[in-house]
């Protein structure tokens, strides 16, 4: 069982930056593939960025060049640096951990981009 706790959401103006963090419990964090998803009202949950246990990353086309995902295995943390934020980035952001057939979700953190 893995518990994921997100932090760092909030209200930011267009063009601003936010950094989301996700703290994971357990002592096998380094084996997990980690990701950030988001869900806007009335829309399905979508993958924003992912980082494999090998360190490889991939991004949704809509955030490539603006967002950066990273992980710190020593601290059991995964982060999402979000720059040049747009109103369409407004959503609840969820941390996700996957290992084989096991999958875990955090409770989500709200990101609102508005002037």
Protein Blocks (a to p, Z undefined) as FASTA:
>chain_A
ZZdddehiacddehiacddddddedjklmmpccddddddehiacddfbdcdfkopacddf
klgojaccdddfknopacdddehiafklgccddddddehjbccddebjaddddZZ
